[in-house]
């Protein structure tokens, strides 16, 4: 199947039309915007990775220090790698922008020249057509009055006809000259349009290839980060495989044991409350009601002392 190319598919039958060229430029602008979006994405992702790495580094100082610190450093390295890739894409985009700018300026100038010459040619054509009508009108007027007018009038009509004829010839010369200039500009524009299409297509091939490689490399870095993290986690898993729960229990007991004998059994002996004690309680409560400023806590202490005299703890 025959390959399609820019130079064969972006023409228009109107000589001053730039619709094909404009379509290519719009596509290139869209591609440039896509590069910028990918570039910004990678920079933002790098910032996230760096923030995550710093938070992990802070966490490593509190718990799981060594392994967490290694994971943190791997994410910090990933962030730096992403920034480097984003910078490469930025440099590529700026380089294409500057190179393309020269071609665009040349083509824009050529389009303006072609449009201006086309207008001059169109105006010259109108002038030429009008002068031709003036010449025909003068000739017809001279022929109509050839037999009815005096010789002096005929001379005037003849002179006017000759003047109209010369003016028409001059208009024809100017019109032909402008057509010739427009033809030369057209040929130059055709050649330059082909060159511009080839240049733009080459840029587009480079852009797509570069963007594909950048994204591919970016994904490879992400995959490698997963592998690196898993390798670090695998070291922890291997350590966990050596974990013996009973040994840890016994290690703690041997290290911090306080003894193997609990306290002895407690026994209590209670004596009944006598009537004298009961009366004493009534008296204390009565006095408490009389003196509202007596501290309740103080009354409780008195009651406890009263009962403790009859409570023996062996």
Backbone bond lengths (Angstrom), bond angles and torsions (degrees), N, CA, C in turn:
res aa  C-N    CA-C-N  psi(-1)  N-CA   C-N-CA  omega(-1)  CA-C   N-CA-C  phi
1 X - - - 1.469 - - 1.529 109.91 -
2 X 1.316 115.62 134.42 1.458 121.39 -178.39 1.523 110.83 -68.91
3 X 1.338 114.82 131.38 1.456 119.89 -179.78 1.530 110.40 -74.73
4 X 1.313 115.63 145.19 1.463 121.74 177.68 1.518 109.98 -92.65
5 X 1.340 115.17 144.54 1.465 120.05 179.87 1.521 109.88 -136.05
6 X 1.332 115.68 155.79 1.464 121.64 -179.02 1.523 111.97 -56.01
7 X 1.338 116.86 -44.49 1.461 121.76 -171.30 1.528 113.17 -64.69
8 X 1.329 117.62 -16.72 1.463 120.74 -177.20 1.530 113.23 -103.15
9 X 1.327 117.73 -4.96 1.465 118.78 -168.75 1.523 115.11 -132.63
10 X 1.327 117.57 11.66 1.465 118.61 -179.66 1.526 110.79 -130.98
11 X 1.364 114.41 59.78 1.456 122.66 177.39 1.525 109.90 -115.37
12 X 1.327 114.55 169.93 1.461 120.67 174.34 1.521 107.55 -150.77
13 X 1.335 116.31 144.09 1.469 120.10 -176.42 1.526 112.66 -69.69
14 X 1.324 118.35 -22.23 1.464 120.99 177.78 1.523 108.99 -75.59
15 X 1.328 116.59 126.92 1.457 120.44 -173.34 1.522 112.89 -64.98
16 X 1.325 118.33 -31.02 1.468 119.79 -178.32 1.528 111.85 -98.62
17 X 1.324 117.37 3.51 1.463 120.48 -179.86 1.530 110.43 -73.83
18 X 1.332 116.25 139.27 1.473 122.38 175.80 1.525 110.35 -120.61
19 X 1.318 117.27 21.47 1.458 120.60 -174.33 1.526 111.98 -61.12
20 X 1.347 117.64 -38.44 1.462 120.03 179.02 1.519 111.80 -67.12
21 X 1.335 114.83 -46.26 1.464 120.09 178.35 1.523 110.79 -61.75
22 X 1.330 117.21 -43.76 1.469 121.86 -179.86 1.524 111.50 -61.86
23 X 1.322 115.85 -36.77 1.471 120.24 179.15 1.531 110.87 -63.62
24 X 1.338 116.39 -41.34 1.472 120.74 178.45 1.524 110.20 -64.74
25 X 1.334 116.77 -46.08 1.466 121.10 -178.72 1.525 110.77 -61.16
26 X 1.330 116.56 -40.92 1.470 119.99 178.63 1.530 110.64 -62.08
27 X 1.323 115.53 -40.89 1.469 119.69 179.16 1.531 111.07 -65.10
28 X 1.330 117.00 -41.15 1.463 120.61 178.75 1.529 111.15 -65.49
29 X 1.335 116.46 -37.63 1.465 120.07 176.81 1.528 111.17 -64.47
30 X 1.324 115.99 -39.70 1.472 119.69 176.52 1.525 110.81 -62.68
31 X 1.337 116.05 -40.73 1.459 120.17 178.51 1.522 112.01 -64.76
32 X 1.329 115.79 -40.33 1.470 120.31 177.70 1.527 110.57 -63.31
33 X 1.317 116.29 -39.58 1.473 120.30 178.26 1.528 110.92 -65.80
34 X 1.320 117.05 -37.44 1.469 120.44 177.14 1.529 111.05 -62.90
35 X 1.332 116.24 -43.11 1.469 120.39 176.95 1.522 110.70 -59.18
36 X 1.323 116.69 -43.17 1.469 120.96 -179.81 1.527 110.68 -64.41
37 X 1.314 117.50 -38.69 1.463 120.90 179.29 1.528 110.80 -65.27
38 X 1.337 117.35 -43.58 1.467 120.96 177.72 1.527 110.24 -64.25
39 X 1.314 115.35 -41.50 1.470 120.66 178.56 1.532 110.82 -60.56
40 X 1.323 117.10 -47.15 1.468 121.35 179.19 1.521 111.30 -64.51
41 X 1.327 116.40 -37.56 1.471 120.57 178.33 1.524 110.34 -61.40
42 X 1.331 116.97 -45.10 1.460 120.81 -177.87 1.525 111.09 -66.55
43 X 1.327 116.76 -37.71 1.466 119.77 177.21 1.530 110.71 -65.30
44 X 1.332 116.36 -42.57 1.462 120.09 178.94 1.528 110.88 -65.42
45 X 1.329 116.10 -41.01 1.473 120.05 178.84 1.531 110.28 -64.39
46 X 1.323 117.17 -38.08 1.461 121.25 178.02 1.527 110.62 -63.60
47 X 1.331 116.21 -39.98 1.471 120.12 178.20 1.524 110.86 -63.79
48 X 1.338 116.71 -39.23 1.464 120.90 178.35 1.522 110.57 -65.57
49 X 1.332 116.24 -43.75 1.465 120.48 179.12 1.533 110.75 -62.32
50 X 1.329 116.47 -41.10 1.462 119.99 -179.83 1.531 110.94 -65.64
51 X 1.328 116.71 -43.09 1.467 120.34 178.35 1.525 110.65 -62.01
52 X 1.324 116.18 -43.58 1.463 121.27 179.09 1.528 110.42 -62.85
53 X 1.344 116.85 -41.52 1.460 121.28 -179.55 1.526 110.69 -63.10
54 X 1.327 117.19 -42.69 1.459 120.88 -179.53 1.533 111.14 -66.91
55 X 1.325 116.91 -38.39 1.457 119.43 177.80 1.532 111.03 -66.80
56 X 1.344 116.32 -38.76 1.466 119.60 175.65 1.526 111.18 -64.28
57 X 1.337 115.79 -39.15 1.459 119.68 179.62 1.526 110.69 -63.16
58 X 1.336 116.07 -39.82 1.462 119.52 176.34 1.518 111.76 -65.64
59 X 1.326 115.73 -38.34 1.461 120.19 179.08 1.528 111.29 -67.52
60 X 1.331 116.60 -33.36 1.470 120.47 -178.07 1.522 111.72 -63.53
61 X 1.333 117.49 -22.32 1.456 120.77 179.72 1.533 111.95 -79.36
62 X 1.338 115.31 -10.03 1.463 119.61 -179.29 1.523 112.21 -103.56
63 X 1.333 116.70 -41.90 1.454 120.26 -176.32 1.529 109.26 -154.72
64 X 1.337 117.17 152.36 1.475 122.43 178.67 1.528 111.28 49.96
65 X 1.322 116.61 47.49 1.456 122.73 -169.49 1.508 116.50 -54.61
66 X 1.332 118.21 -61.10 1.469 120.73 -168.90 1.520 112.54 -63.25
67 X 1.320 116.63 -51.73 1.470 119.74 -176.70 1.521 111.25 -67.53
68 X 1.316 117.24 -41.41 1.467 120.33 179.45 1.521 110.73 -64.51
69 X 1.317 116.56 -36.82 1.459 120.49 177.35 1.525 111.00 -64.31
70 X 1.329 117.29 -40.19 1.470 120.76 178.29 1.529 111.26 -64.19
71 X 1.325 116.69 -41.15 1.474 120.32 176.74 1.523 109.88 -62.98
72 X 1.335 115.99 -41.52 1.465 120.91 178.45 1.520 111.38 -59.40
73 X 1.329 116.45 -46.34 1.464 120.73 -179.15 1.528 111.98 -64.55
74 X 1.330 117.22 -34.37 1.467 120.03 178.10 1.523 110.91 -66.82
75 X 1.338 117.20 -38.08 1.477 120.27 177.42 1.530 110.67 -71.16
76 X 1.320 117.10 -33.23 1.463 120.60 177.20 1.533 109.89 -66.06
77 X 1.324 116.23 -40.16 1.467 120.73 176.73 1.534 110.60 -64.86
78 X 1.324 116.67 -39.30 1.467 120.89 177.94 1.528 110.70 -62.49
79 X 1.340 116.85 -41.50 1.466 120.82 178.99 1.526 111.08 -61.00
80 X 1.328 116.79 -42.73 1.457 121.05 179.38 1.530 110.95 -65.43
81 X 1.320 116.73 -40.84 1.469 121.02 178.36 1.525 110.84 -62.46
82 X 1.326 117.10 -40.91 1.470 121.28 179.26 1.526 110.66 -63.70
83 X 1.325 117.06 -40.59 1.464 120.18 178.67 1.538 110.89 -63.84
84 X 1.304 116.15 -38.95 1.465 120.03 178.54 1.528 110.71 -64.68
85 X 1.314 117.21 -42.28 1.468 120.87 178.70 1.526 110.74 -65.74
86 X 1.334 116.77 -40.05 1.466 120.53 178.30 1.530 110.59 -64.22
87 X 1.338 116.89 -37.85 1.474 120.86 178.88 1.528 110.64 -66.02
88 X 1.320 117.09 -39.39 1.463 120.41 177.27 1.525 110.69 -61.58
89 X 1.327 116.46 -42.56 1.466 120.57 179.43 1.520 110.46 -66.38
90 X 1.330 116.88 -38.62 1.463 120.92 177.87 1.526 111.00 -63.37
91 X 1.332 116.73 -44.96 1.470 120.85 178.74 1.528 110.92 -62.04
92 X 1.328 116.93 -41.49 1.466 121.25 178.54 1.530 110.35 -62.57
93 X 1.322 116.37 -44.50 1.468 120.77 -178.87 1.526 111.29 -63.43
94 X 1.333 116.89 -42.94 1.457 120.73 -179.75 1.528 111.19 -67.49
95 X 1.326 116.97 -37.69 1.461 120.71 179.09 1.528 110.44 -64.25
96 X 1.331 116.91 -45.26 1.464 120.26 177.48 1.529 111.00 -62.34
97 X 1.323 116.19 -38.70 1.462 121.03 -179.68 1.523 111.40 -61.15
98 X 1.337 117.42 -46.11 1.463 121.43 -178.87 1.522 111.82 -67.97
99 X 1.331 116.72 -41.75 1.466 120.15 -179.97 1.524 110.93 -66.43
100 X 1.307 116.45 -43.00 1.462 121.46 -178.98 1.523 111.57 -68.23
101 X 1.333 116.62 -30.58 1.458 121.16 -178.40 1.523 111.34 -58.84
102 X 1.337 118.04 -40.09 1.469 122.13 -179.77 1.525 111.04 -63.49
103 X 1.336 116.32 -43.59 1.469 120.17 -179.70 1.523 110.18 -66.30
104 X 1.318 116.62 -42.35 1.467 120.79 -179.56 1.523 110.92 -62.98
105 X 1.325 117.23 -43.07 1.466 120.31 179.55 1.522 110.98 -61.86
106 X 1.329 116.42 -41.74 1.469 120.38 178.78 1.526 111.14 -64.14
107 X 1.325 116.63 -44.00 1.467 120.41 -179.39 1.526 111.30 -68.87
108 X 1.319 117.69 -38.06 1.473 120.43 178.41 1.524 110.51 -63.45
109 X 1.337 116.22 -41.42 1.467 119.75 177.95 1.527 110.52 -63.99
110 X 1.322 116.40 -40.35 1.460 120.89 179.82 1.528 110.97 -66.75
111 X 1.326 116.92 -38.46 1.462 120.37 177.21 1.530 111.25 -63.90
112 X 1.321 117.11 -39.61 1.464 121.09 179.45 1.535 110.46 -66.81
113 X 1.339 116.75 -42.91 1.465 120.20 177.83 1.526 110.97 -61.48
114 X 1.315 115.21 -43.43 1.465 119.68 -178.64 1.530 110.69 -64.86
115 X 1.341 116.42 -42.72 1.469 120.35 179.73 1.529 110.87 -65.39
116 X 1.359 116.21 -41.25 1.464 119.93 179.93 1.527 110.84 -66.06
117 X 1.325 117.32 -42.60 1.464 121.06 179.62 1.522 110.78 -67.76
118 X 1.313 116.38 -35.18 1.468 119.36 177.62 1.527 110.30 -63.46
119 X 1.344 116.39 -40.51 1.469 120.34 178.91 1.529 110.42 -66.20
120 X 1.341 116.71 -42.55 1.456 119.81 178.06 1.526 110.84 -62.19
121 X 1.309 116.62 -39.84 1.464 121.22 179.34 1.525 110.75 -66.39
122 X 1.354 115.72 -41.81 1.469 119.42 178.93 1.524 110.71 -64.18
123 X 1.346 116.57 -39.87 1.469 120.20 178.09 1.531 110.83 -67.19
124 X 1.330 115.86 -40.15 1.474 119.66 178.90 1.522 110.44 -64.88
125 X 1.330 116.35 -35.16 1.462 120.14 178.24 1.524 110.89 -65.77
126 X 1.326 116.16 -42.41 1.472 120.04 178.65 1.530 110.71 -62.95
127 X 1.343 114.77 -42.80 1.474 119.01 178.95 1.533 110.74 -63.74
128 X 1.294 115.83 -43.24 1.460 121.10 179.51 1.531 110.63 -61.40
129 X 1.314 117.18 -45.79 1.467 120.70 -179.41 1.526 110.94 -63.91
130 X 1.356 116.13 -39.19 1.461 119.47 178.59 1.527 110.93 -66.57
131 X 1.328 117.58 -41.05 1.463 121.04 179.78 1.534 111.18 -66.90
132 X 1.311 115.56 -33.06 1.465 119.05 176.21 1.520 110.60 -66.44
133 X 1.324 116.72 -39.99 1.470 119.78 177.18 1.527 110.64 -65.66
134 X 1.351 115.38 -39.37 1.473 119.34 178.50 1.534 110.31 -62.78
135 X 1.322 116.89 -40.52 1.466 121.14 -179.90 1.530 110.55 -65.38
136 X 1.320 116.21 -43.99 1.469 120.00 -179.88 1.520 110.50 -64.77
137 X 1.326 115.22 -40.32 1.464 119.01 178.79 1.530 111.07 -63.92
138 X 1.344 116.74 -40.88 1.473 120.63 179.04 1.525 110.25 -65.38
139 X 1.294 118.38 -40.98 1.465 121.82 179.74 1.524 110.59 -65.87
140 X 1.334 116.06 -42.84 1.465 119.48 179.08 1.528 111.08 -63.98
141 X 1.323 115.74 -40.38 1.471 120.51 179.92 1.525 110.45 -65.10
142 X 1.325 116.67 -39.68 1.471 120.99 178.62 1.531 110.24 -66.04
143 X 1.296 118.14 -41.64 1.462 121.47 -179.26 1.531 111.82 -68.37
144 X 1.327 116.62 -36.10 1.463 119.43 179.53 1.533 112.25 -66.73
145 X 1.314 115.96 -33.62 1.457 120.14 -175.84 1.534 112.73 -101.93
146 X 1.308 116.16 15.14 1.474 119.20 -176.89 1.527 112.14 -65.35
147 X 1.328 119.51 -34.97 1.469 122.75 -175.63 1.508 112.76 -100.21
148 X 1.305 118.16 -17.39 1.465 120.68 -174.33 1.517 113.39 -103.20
149 X 1.269 118.43 -17.23 1.470 121.03 -175.70 1.518 110.43 -99.36
150 X 1.321 114.61 160.16 1.462 120.24 178.83 1.519 109.57 -74.05
151 X 1.301 113.95 168.30 1.465 118.71 -178.69 1.526 111.61 -63.67
152 X 1.337 114.79 -34.96 1.462 117.93 178.67 1.518 111.62 -66.17
153 X 1.345 115.38 -41.27 1.466 119.38 177.69 1.536 111.40 -66.02
154 X 1.335 113.89 -36.79 1.473 118.05 178.90 1.532 111.18 -65.28
155 X 1.332 116.53 -36.99 1.459 120.41 177.17 1.539 111.03 -62.62
156 X 1.347 113.45 -41.40 1.471 117.67 178.74 1.530 111.31 -64.47
157 X 1.336 114.86 -43.68 1.469 118.97 179.02 1.521 111.13 -63.55
158 X 1.347 114.40 -38.76 1.475 118.65 179.51 1.530 110.58 -65.88
159 X 1.322 115.77 -42.91 1.474 120.09 179.90 1.535 110.52 -63.98
160 X 1.318 115.13 -40.17 1.471 119.38 178.96 1.524 110.21 -65.31
161 X 1.332 115.16 -39.11 1.473 118.77 179.10 1.522 110.98 -65.63
162 X 1.329 115.83 -42.12 1.450 119.61 178.74 1.530 111.85 -63.99
163 X 1.328 114.73 -38.80 1.463 118.90 177.91 1.532 111.03 -64.29
164 X 1.315 115.15 -42.58 1.471 119.59 178.91 1.526 110.43 -64.47
165 X 1.354 114.56 -37.38 1.459 118.55 179.21 1.525 111.32 -65.75
166 X 1.339 117.18 -42.75 1.454 120.91 178.50 1.542 111.77 -64.86
167 X 1.323 114.24 -40.50 1.471 118.79 179.01 1.526 110.95 -63.66
168 X 1.338 114.40 -40.00 1.462 118.89 178.38 1.526 110.65 -66.36
169 X 1.315 117.08 -38.68 1.465 120.51 178.87 1.532 110.78 -65.78
170 X 1.360 115.40 -40.21 1.466 118.95 177.88 1.528 110.63 -65.34
171 X 1.329 115.60 -40.91 1.467 119.85 177.65 1.524 110.52 -63.41
172 X 1.336 114.82 -37.27 1.467 119.31 177.98 1.524 110.80 -65.86
173 X 1.334 115.85 -39.21 1.461 119.93 179.56 1.539 110.45 -65.01
174 X 1.338 115.30 -45.33 1.481 119.87 179.68 1.526 110.64 -63.93
175 X 1.315 115.39 -42.18 1.468 119.50 179.65 1.527 110.76 -63.37
176 X 1.340 116.15 -44.44 1.464 120.38 179.57 1.529 111.29 -63.26
177 X 1.351 115.05 -38.79 1.457 119.62 179.12 1.532 110.51 -63.44
178 X 1.322 116.92 -43.84 1.467 121.01 179.65 1.530 111.90 -66.43
179 X 1.325 115.79 -36.67 1.464 119.47 176.45 1.525 110.11 -63.48
180 X 1.351 114.98 -40.09 1.455 119.58 179.22 1.536 110.99 -64.32
181 X 1.355 115.53 -44.62 1.470 119.59 178.84 1.527 111.04 -62.56
182 X 1.329 115.38 -41.63 1.464 119.29 179.36 1.524 110.44 -64.26
183 X 1.328 116.41 -37.17 1.460 120.12 178.55 1.530 111.41 -64.08
184 X 1.359 115.27 -41.58 1.471 118.51 178.30 1.533 111.09 -64.96
185 X 1.340 115.87 -42.32 1.469 119.72 177.94 1.518 111.29 -63.37
186 X 1.328 115.25 -36.56 1.458 119.57 178.65 1.522 110.75 -63.32
187 X 1.332 116.33 -45.09 1.462 120.36 179.49 1.529 110.81 -62.90
188 X 1.327 115.47 -43.25 1.469 119.03 178.10 1.521 110.95 -62.61
189 X 1.344 115.69 -43.13 1.470 119.65 179.90 1.527 111.35 -64.30
190 X 1.341 116.69 -40.45 1.462 119.21 178.91 1.523 111.11 -58.85
191 X 1.331 116.24 -45.79 1.466 120.58 -179.57 1.534 111.38 -65.33
192 X 1.332 115.60 -43.69 1.465 119.68 -179.09 1.529 111.76 -69.51
193 X 1.317 116.00 -32.75 1.472 119.54 178.24 1.530 109.97 -65.48
194 X 1.319 116.34 -41.59 1.467 120.49 177.73 1.530 109.99 -62.40
195 X 1.344 116.13 -45.99 1.473 119.49 179.04 1.522 111.43 -61.66
196 X 1.339 115.91 -42.06 1.467 119.86 -179.85 1.528 110.72 -64.07
197 X 1.334 116.54 -41.77 1.466 120.32 178.72 1.519 111.04 -61.38
198 X 1.330 116.29 -42.84 1.470 120.51 178.67 1.528 110.83 -64.20
199 X 1.328 116.14 -41.46 1.465 120.46 179.46 1.523 110.76 -65.15
200 X 1.341 116.40 -45.90 1.465 120.40 -178.92 1.530 111.45 -65.19
201 X 1.320 116.36 -38.03 1.465 119.56 178.32 1.530 110.55 -64.99
202 X 1.330 115.95 -40.61 1.466 120.05 177.67 1.526 110.47 -62.15
203 X 1.331 116.50 -42.43 1.469 120.47 177.39 1.522 111.36 -62.13
204 X 1.317 115.97 -39.91 1.463 119.55 -178.74 1.523 110.85 -67.29
205 X 1.320 116.58 -39.20 1.470 120.26 176.23 1.529 110.20 -60.93
206 X 1.331 116.46 -44.84 1.464 120.88 179.30 1.527 110.99 -64.27
207 X 1.321 116.63 -40.12 1.471 120.14 -178.70 1.523 111.07 -64.70
208 X 1.332 116.25 -47.43 1.465 119.73 -179.10 1.524 110.52 -63.64
209 X 1.335 116.13 -43.17 1.458 120.19 -179.88 1.526 110.98 -63.48
210 X 1.323 116.52 -46.13 1.468 120.65 -179.72 1.515 111.23 -64.11
211 X 1.323 116.80 -44.51 1.461 120.44 -178.93 1.525 110.89 -63.90
212 X 1.326 116.49 -41.15 1.468 120.34 177.80 1.527 110.85 -61.92
213 X 1.332 116.61 -44.51 1.468 120.47 -179.54 1.531 111.79 -66.37
214 X 1.331 116.17 -38.43 1.471 119.67 -179.91 1.529 110.59 -64.26
215 X 1.326 116.19 -46.83 1.467 119.76 -179.77 1.532 110.19 -65.17
216 X 1.323 115.91 -40.67 1.470 120.51 179.33 1.537 109.98 -60.91
217 X 1.338 115.83 -46.71 1.466 120.58 178.65 1.520 111.12 -62.83
218 X 1.318 115.71 -39.91 1.473 120.32 178.50 1.530 110.92 -59.51
219 X 1.313 116.00 -44.22 1.469 120.06 179.24 1.527 111.09 -67.45
220 X 1.325 116.60 -35.55 1.471 119.81 176.37 1.523 111.12 -62.30
221 X 1.334 116.04 -40.67 1.470 119.54 177.93 1.531 111.14 -63.51
222 X 1.327 116.12 -40.11 1.457 119.80 178.44 1.532 110.94 -64.53
223 X 1.336 115.57 -41.94 1.468 119.87 178.05 1.526 110.75 -63.47
224 X 1.334 115.99 -42.59 1.461 119.89 179.63 1.523 111.10 -63.90
225 X 1.323 116.05 -35.71 1.464 119.10 177.34 1.527 110.82 -62.86
226 X 1.319 115.76 -40.06 1.463 119.78 177.39 1.533 110.69 -62.54
227 X 1.348 115.55 -42.05 1.472 120.08 179.43 1.524 110.24 -63.82
228 X 1.340 116.15 -45.79 1.465 120.71 -179.76 1.524 111.32 -60.89
229 X 1.332 115.80 -45.64 1.463 119.71 179.04 1.524 110.66 -62.51
230 X 1.332 117.08 -41.66 1.463 120.05 -178.85 1.526 111.32 -66.21
231 X 1.328 116.95 -35.20 1.463 119.73 177.04 1.526 110.82 -63.41
232 X 1.333 115.71 -41.00 1.465 119.70 177.56 1.526 110.95 -67.01
233 X 1.322 115.92 -39.99 1.471 119.97 179.05 1.538 110.38 -67.72
234 X 1.340 116.12 -33.18 1.458 120.09 -179.94 1.528 110.43 -64.32
235 X 1.302 117.30 -36.07 1.461 120.31 176.28 1.527 110.53 -60.90
236 X 1.335 115.62 -40.24 1.470 119.22 177.57 1.527 110.40 -67.10
237 X 1.343 116.58 -40.76 1.465 119.63 179.55 1.537 111.35 -62.19
238 X 1.336 115.76 -38.21 1.455 118.91 177.92 1.526 111.13 -64.27
239 X 1.320 116.15 -37.57 1.466 119.60 176.65 1.524 110.79 -65.78
240 X 1.348 115.11 -38.45 1.472 119.17 179.85 1.522 111.51 -66.51
241 X 1.324 116.36 -29.86 1.464 119.34 178.40 1.528 111.41 -64.76
242 X 1.318 117.56 -26.31 1.468 122.11 179.49 1.525 112.47 -84.84
243 X 1.315 115.72 -2.36 1.468 120.14 -177.73 1.534 110.55 -70.77
244 X 1.378 116.86 127.48 1.468 123.04 175.78 1.524 107.26 -118.21
245 X 1.296 115.82 111.59 1.472 120.91 -174.01 1.513 111.34 -59.91
246 X 1.354 117.01 -46.69 1.465 120.75 -177.37 1.523 111.51 -64.27
247 X 1.332 116.13 -38.05 1.456 119.38 178.06 1.526 111.21 -63.35
248 X 1.337 116.45 -39.51 1.468 119.50 177.67 1.527 110.89 -64.35
249 X 1.341 116.91 -40.71 1.466 120.84 178.82 1.524 109.73 -62.13
250 X 1.326 115.77 -48.43 1.466 119.84 -177.72 1.530 111.67 -67.05
251 X 1.350 116.53 -34.35 1.461 119.78 177.77 1.531 110.89 -61.94
252 X 1.329 115.89 -44.17 1.459 119.83 178.91 1.530 111.31 -63.32
253 X 1.358 115.96 -41.76 1.470 119.92 -179.56 1.516 110.21 -62.96
254 X 1.314 116.46 -46.71 1.462 120.12 -178.93 1.524 112.07 -65.10
255 X 1.332 116.13 -30.91 1.455 120.29 -177.06 1.524 112.56 -81.04
256 X 1.324 117.84 -34.53 1.466 120.99 -171.60 1.531 114.38 -125.00
257 X 1.315 119.67 15.46 1.466 119.85 -176.29 1.528 109.59 -62.50
258 X 1.358 115.58 147.03 1.469 122.43 -179.23 1.527 112.68 -116.39
259 X 1.301 118.64 -8.47 1.459 121.40 179.10 1.506 111.29 145.72
260 X 1.359 115.58 163.82 1.466 119.01 -178.17 1.526 112.82 -117.08
261 X 1.367 118.31 9.01 1.461 121.26 179.97 1.515 109.98 -117.83
262 X 1.358 118.19 124.25 1.470 121.38 177.96 1.528 110.83 -81.20
263 X 1.347 119.07 171.27 1.467 121.73 177.21 1.532 110.80 -63.52
264 X 1.442 116.63 155.90 1.457 121.20 177.96 1.511 112.30 -73.30
265 X 1.376 115.46 170.32 1.466 121.67 -178.06 1.529 110.33 -71.84
266 X 1.314 118.19 137.83 1.462 123.65 178.50 1.530 109.67 -92.58
267 X 1.360 116.66 136.92 1.479 122.00 175.43 1.509 108.90 -125.56
268 X 1.313 117.53 144.56 1.479 122.17 -179.49 1.517 109.95 -124.88
269 X 1.380 116.92 149.67 1.482 124.02 176.12 1.510 108.28 -125.12
270 X 1.338 117.79 122.14 1.462 121.89 -176.96 1.531 109.97 -108.97
271 X 1.327 118.67 140.83 1.474 124.37 173.54 1.501 109.02 -107.88
272 X 1.325 117.80 144.14 1.477 119.80 -179.68 1.521 111.63 -67.13
273 X 1.302 116.11 152.24 1.467 121.84 179.06 1.527 108.51 -77.12
274 X 1.338 119.35 124.79 1.469 123.18 179.99 1.510 110.52 -84.20
275 X 1.297 112.97 167.11 1.462 117.78 -179.45 1.507 111.80 -65.91
276 X 1.342 115.73 -30.31 1.475 118.59 179.09 1.514 111.05 -68.22
277 X 1.293 116.19 -38.51 1.473 120.32 175.79 1.517 110.91 -63.85
278 X 1.336 115.56 -43.19 1.457 120.08 179.84 1.519 111.19 -60.03
279 X 1.358 114.49 -41.79 1.448 118.67 179.10 1.518 111.07 -65.52
280 X 1.331 115.10 -38.76 1.472 118.98 178.48 1.522 110.48 -61.77
281 X 1.323 116.15 -39.99 1.470 120.44 178.71 1.513 110.67 -62.75
282 X 1.359 115.70 -44.06 1.458 119.44 179.71 1.516 111.28 -61.32
283 X 1.355 113.48 -40.28 1.460 118.18 -179.27 1.529 110.95 -63.83
284 X 1.309 116.32 -43.11 1.479 120.46 -179.83 1.518 110.87 -63.42
285 X 1.334 116.26 -44.37 1.478 119.74 179.30 1.511 111.26 -64.47
286 X 1.366 114.80 -39.06 1.462 119.65 179.71 1.516 110.42 -63.11
287 X 1.335 115.39 -46.24 1.456 119.83 -179.75 1.535 110.34 -63.41
288 X 1.318 115.63 -35.51 1.474 118.79 178.42 1.504 112.72 -64.20
289 X 1.329 116.37 -34.47 1.459 119.99 178.20 1.514 111.08 -71.69
290 X 1.343 115.55 -33.33 1.460 118.99 -179.36 1.523 111.22 -69.92
291 X 1.304 114.50 -42.74 1.472 117.74 -176.98 1.540 109.01 -107.60
292 X 1.293 113.24 96.78 1.487 118.94 -174.71 1.512 112.46 -65.61
293 X 1.347 115.57 -17.36 1.457 117.55 -179.05 1.507 112.71 -86.25
294 X 1.342 118.54 2.63 1.454 121.19 179.05 1.525 109.06 -70.42
295 X 1.272 116.73 133.25 1.457 121.13 -177.94 1.511 110.52 -71.96
296 X 1.350 117.43 127.40 1.467 122.64 -179.44 1.515 110.66 -60.41
297 X 1.308 116.38 -38.45 1.466 120.57 179.15 1.533 110.84 -61.36
298 X 1.315 116.82 -38.40 1.467 121.59 179.23 1.529 110.70 -63.73
299 X 1.354 116.42 -39.24 1.468 120.98 178.36 1.513 110.68 -64.01
300 X 1.305 116.21 -40.45 1.474 119.82 -179.76 1.516 110.65 -63.62
301 X 1.332 116.08 -38.74 1.478 119.91 178.94 1.526 110.81 -62.37
302 X 1.314 116.56 -41.95 1.482 121.01 179.52 1.520 110.94 -62.27
303 X 1.361 115.62 -40.90 1.457 119.81 179.83 1.514 111.11 -65.37
304 X 1.306 115.90 -40.72 1.469 119.62 -179.74 1.526 110.78 -63.80
305 X 1.320 116.45 -42.19 1.457 120.22 179.23 1.537 111.29 -63.29
306 X 1.343 112.44 -35.95 1.472 117.45 -179.41 1.512 111.40 -63.86
307 X 1.330 115.75 -44.27 1.467 119.12 -178.20 1.515 112.34 -76.86
308 X 1.297 116.88 -29.93 1.474 118.68 -176.72 1.517 112.05 -67.45
309 X 1.286 115.48 -21.92 1.469 118.50 177.72 1.515 112.31 -68.32
310 X 1.360 115.98 -19.86 1.462 119.91 178.67 1.520 112.62 -108.82
311 X 1.412 118.24 7.93 1.463 121.92 -177.72 1.510 109.85 -115.93
312 X 1.301 118.01 119.01 1.459 122.20 179.66 1.524 109.20 -113.22
313 X 1.351 115.11 125.83 1.475 120.39 179.32 1.501 107.42 -107.75
314 X 1.373 116.69 118.59 1.453 120.51 -178.85 1.519 109.12 -84.61
